Amino acid sequence: MKYVVPFHLKSIQTKLFCTYSLLIVSVFMIAAITFYIFMARQISLNASETIYQSANNISVGLDALLQEMDNTVVKIIFSDNIKKLFFNEPDPTSEISMFANQRELNSHIFSIMGPLQSDWQINIMNMKGRIWGTGDYSINTFLPLYKMEALDWIRSTNELDGRKWISTPRKDDWFPGDRTVISVSRRFPWDLGSSRYAIVEVQTDYQRLTAAINKRITPSSGVSETRSYMVFDRNGTLVYPLGADSTAAKLYWSRVQANATPSGKLELMRAGGNEIVSFTRSDYTGWTVAVSQSERVLLVPLVRFRNQMLIGAFGLLIVTLLVSFYVAKSLTAPIKQMHKLFRSLSLNTLLPASQQQINAELNELEMLSTAFKQMCLRLELSLEETLLSRSKEIQARMAALQSQMNPHFLYNTITVISVMAEEAGHHEIVRTCKLLSKMLRYILDHDKPATTIGMELDYTIDYLQLMQIRYEGMLYYEIDIHPDMRHIVIPAMTVQPIVENFFKHGLHVPPPWRISILGQMDDTRWSIQIADNGTGFSPEMIEKFPEWATRIDQERDFQRNPSKGIGMVNIDERLRMVYGNGAEFRISNNREGGAHISLGGHVKPASNLEVAPLYGTR
């Protein structure tokens, strides 16, 4: 049955996808919000700055227009020819004199104005009611003094006593039709200290003022049509546009007047929505230009930018989420393959050759796959070691059962020999029988896998005494063991087989033969050094013994050819079963000749083993 890994919230792929997605979304949202706030502020500032520049441009244009008109007024005032003609008119009542005088005045006026100001109207009047004018139309008449003084702009001009007066839009007092104008006027005397005064007025049609304002309005993709433009004089009278909502004009003026600075920006809350107002106040004219625009319209570029950014952000977010999904999938695909391989693991698929190849493009997963294959190989070897150890245990039990078939017969036979030897006075035979009986009992009664160093050495000493009886004065041995070592647990039949190995392979040198057994220990480890003066080990065995000790499959070769050191390998293997990696077993040759074997381990064995009863007790 095909195994499919279910989608689960706790799966690695889900966690990777959610983590990466959350991280990407968080970083993206923080960056997008920060960028949006920054751009919103910049767009708002740019829009406000555009409004302010528009107000400033209009103010500069109005200043230029009115200053040009005032300059004309000043030129006329300082023209001696015009003053002589106007103040020293020979006969104001004579039509011939009036027309002649008017032609001469027109000539002087046009020389001052030039051809570019042909749409201006210049009027000169004295306090006796004499009025003369030229420009858009001509006027040459008298007006009663009380009518002149009834005009507001004339009264204001007289009050300023030579300073300029700029009138708000008003009806032209001299034109017979309906004409709205603005004017700049000044009062001037005939001469310094003279009591005779006159007023010079330069007026222009209100439409020219409107044209000057419209010319200064910056066209910006239709945005200017959504703005409101207002011009106030220093008293708050609405100069432009005429006919505007007076309530709205008063509201704008009240907010602007409350601001003491000559220019600035403010926010006005109205029923239709908030408005941004920029204003500038002219030092020359005293007029204030205010430009307002709905905040909603002002922020149209910002809204457009926000929508475009949201669309782009959404698309980019979808792409990043897809990339995150495929990255998480590519990372977890090898893990899923390994999970599938784990579930299908059996004794038949332990070896790497029988396992499915895992396609991993990451070093870590490749290392994990390699480690898994190595684990399977070690598991295979461990199983073989376990089976071999079990086989050895069964063989040992069979041998023990065979040796125990009739132990009483062996004991009784040795006892009979001992009694006969004692009756005959052969004391060496009696001693030999006692030693042999003790050793036989140690072997047959030793059904536990472990013993102590003390019991193993007692057994070895009995064996050496038997060998001394056999070889009489040709064998000497030395045993020096730390007393605390006698209670250390070791595998049974560890020391004696090494000593016996000398009598099997080391007696090819002339006697006397010497065997030494020396033991040392510290707080953590113990060691026993066994040396003789025999022929020693062959160079081949010393070189290949570590390899033989680690290759279990050599066991069959050892059984077929015991000369290869199966006894030594057996002792090394049993030491490792008790002490694990802490076991020590090394073979070498002494410099002066003979074999040298070193074995040891930790003071405390790696595994708990049952220890046989004390040697020599029943």
Disulfide bonds with the S-S distance in Angstrom:
none
